[in-house]
């Protein structure tokens, strides 16, 4: 294990495994889930050969600069509630980043923003009896290629220096331990935290929802965790959407 991670202290209930290179931490975690590995297994990788975001989008995580990891969960709640885990993970990451002096917002459904720029991507995937939460955080990144230079940021850029990645990981896991059990009972508390940090409320957006392109003003987050979009036809409840873009 890399020296940086050898003495990592994680919250009780989590077990860390570090690998220099994997295809995808989520793919490895899914294999662990199918093999019966207990909840709380955390895989951190320095490099991902085939890291990805939602809908198969490529996720790039520079070695030594980004924090890429996946957490294996086995929720007690019924599968119908598992999609809410994306919201729980988003809130956990936002609160963790706030501990390092950053004002973080949740861009529904799966990104974390600081200052209107993406600092973290989240990919939650379900198996037969488990869920994998993949998280990629720009910790020490100083430069981004191409168009990302205008849309992405990092903890190092925002703070002037990068915090230890081990400390960031521990903070995220601690908050995840609080919010993951709230997808059933106490979901109102989870929603309250999300609504306070919703990056899209009050903004005009365009999105692809089920193959239909929609645009309108975001009215907030509904009682089931859905995005509320107000357009010419009225108030829509958006459960899933791709390419949610804020309009000028």
Steps between C-alpha positions, in 0.01 A plus 500: 500500500620852422658677796233768491233242574681255730397674819167633383248530783146453374176517698400176674331260260714576195790293366747647253662329204742693280610410149737686273301429183155359422271517201224655712453512878125453450552188290731356766250585773219334306707183480558520874129543557415194291766305691327573830744756642348679797378860491759764580767377260672802343722480193736789423696499174783728391418444134189383315548370147127515430349732759152620407215723603128470438386358164855378433662843488877487547632606840863615515676498837867608491729276702597658829267796444150354501323279751316213330325240714196277526307392809303177527161540670233247592190708579236360733230701323306358205639540148239759412682743728854427381504779237491742792854393587631729225353789696646371827845468345477849351409656832775304677764626258376860517510498879844339502641769270353769723726371778792614290366851463317458170143607429375196310172455314328191362425519128215253468532213448868404522751786509645724768576860415715765665468851361290374210766250389508123532727366772358149538310241298292219648387171346269275704425155357282223641557125497272219609546558874751782519573853383831647389567871547782626278643842584765705320623820667743751353728549799844614383432569131646835389428493127219353290521418130292663229148614580527360854715800585181709495267253673707313762679592819684330785559527872855623429378777271226612737707480820844588367630161611386138492398328823616141563291265289471262795333774703255576218410131467441464875278810506284373212458156657406651835222707343389208282459296816254765618295544183491158330261358765261794443360392162200353684437651842631853554490564126357842583830587670693388194275711277546804720877479464473453124261790453737729689781402262315458170710673233213512249211655694387820332715445191391442142618165369482272199499121540437171326236308692413162354598611150297821524683834513347727763581851612364715777569636846586268787253546785692277740505139613174313558399285795623184326838648406394583144591826326211745460507674162260779410444549126221618271292191580521545877700329772671174400651240732825373350617167643791440261677726254823527304704804405340748738650830385454842654396759241646852489 
